């Protein structure tokens, strides 16, 4: 149920994703409460991509900077 929302040809260390059946802003709050460094990217941050997909936003994580493998293992999905 995890969908990577990045559609660019060049990939970076920032990953934006959604989780089926979960509201991104609520999901981010829960992850932050668990101590994992993520942020919410509202639809206004990616108008062309998110609006075309009917998304309210996405969950943004930078696994190379502030998030390590143990943090990724702790993500609740």
Protein Blocks (a to p, Z undefined) as FASTA:
>chain_A
ZZcfbfbfbdcfbdcdddehiafklmmmmmmmnopacddddfklmmmlmmmnopabdcdd
dfklmpcfklmmmpcZZ
